[in-house]
Amino acid sequence: MVDESLVNHDDGTEVRFVEKQVPVKVGPLSLVFEIMLWVLGVIPGLIFLVKKIKAKNYLRGLQQKIQQSALQVDSYIEQRAVIFQNAAALLKIASDLDKDVMLKIMMYKANGKVENDGLRNEVWQDVQSISKSINVEFEAYPNLKGHKDIADVMSQNSYLEEQITNAIEEYNKLALKWNQDIFKWPTKMIVAARNGYTSRIILLNK
């Protein structure tokens, strides 16, 4: 079973998310099950073999979709980081506001592992935190809204926030589907276990 927790949002809703990547494992009974199919006859054994091939192809396809979706989220995270860095400079916010987060993002991008869901979640939450700080600063000084460069940066920030929200929703939809499918016994779970698959961590979109 996948480890899950509940997150309470500001609007009172609860969202389930996977806390860590859980490897798929099957016990000896799965092997006994497969052997019994062949004992019952060649046809049951062949039917299950075909099902496993289909399941393997399906999971590979879903995995590729997740990786593409993750790359899209990563791209938006990087763009968002640049935007709030520019905003911080224009608003003259202290430089130590974002240096640690920028370093983490650079290390994250250099790592280049899209399957590192936990780090992606951590980086994204840092980006959100900095973005909120910048928004607070911007709203505190209404006269700044008339400054073209600042207004443009804040507009870009709002646009990217909307785009990444959509990207994260798409990623989470695929990740949830993956987490459900890899633990469906017997076919998909057996295939997932033998290919060393793990569950995916859901990105918190708050």
Residue pairs with C-beta under 8 A, 6 or more apart in sequence:
1 183
2 18
2 22
2 179
2 183
2 199
3 18
3 19
3 20
3 22
4 16
4 17
4 18
4 19
5 16
5 17
5 19
6 14
6 15
6 16
7 14
7 15
7 16
7 17
7 204
7 206
8 14
9 15
9 206
10 206
15 204
16 202
17 201
17 202
17 204
18 175
18 179
18 199
18 200
18 201
18 202
19 201
20 118
20 201
21 117
21 118
21 198
21 199
21 200
21 201
22 198
22 199
23 193
23 196
23 197
23 198
24 182
24 183
24 189
24 192
24 193
24 197
24 198
24 199
25 193
26 185
26 189
26 190
26 193
30 185
30 186
30 189
30 190
30 193
33 186
34 45
34 48
34 190
37 44
37 45
37 47
37 48
38 44
38 45
48 186
48 187
51 187
52 187
52 190
52 191
55 187
55 188
55 191
56 191
56 195
58 181
58 188
59 178
59 181
59 182
59 188
59 191
59 192
59 195
59 197
62 174
62 177
62 178
62 181
63 178
63 197
65 174
66 171
66 174
66 175
66 178
66 200
67 114
67 115
69 167
69 170
69 171
69 174
70 114
70 115
70 117
70 120
70 171
71 114
72 167
72 170
72 171
73 120
73 124
73 164
73 167
73 168
73 171
73 203
74 109
74 114
74 120
76 160
76 163
76 164
76 167
77 105
77 120
77 123
77 124
77 127
77 164
78 105
78 109
79 160
80 127
80 131
80 157
80 160
80 161
80 164
81 98
81 101
81 102
81 105
81 127
83 153
83 156
83 157
83 160
84 98
84 127
84 130
84 131
84 134
84 157
85 98
85 102
86 153
87 93
87 134
87 138
87 150
87 153
87 154
87 157
88 95
88 97
88 98
88 130
88 134
90 147
90 149
90 150
90 153
91 134
91 137
91 138
91 144
91 150
93 133
93 134
93 137
97 130
97 133
98 130
101 123
101 126
101 127
101 129
101 130
104 122
104 123
104 126
105 123
105 126
105 127
108 116
108 119
108 120
108 123
111 119
114 120
117 175
117 200
117 201
117 203
118 201
120 201
120 203
121 201
121 203
121 204
124 168
124 203
124 204
125 204
128 206
131 157
131 161
134 157
135 154
135 157
138 144
138 145
138 150
138 154
144 150
145 151
165 205
168 203
168 205
169 205
171 203
172 202
172 203
172 205
175 200
175 201
175 202
175 203
176 202
178 199
178 200
179 199
179 200
181 188
181 192
182 188
182 189
182 192
182 197
182 199
183 189
183 192
183 199
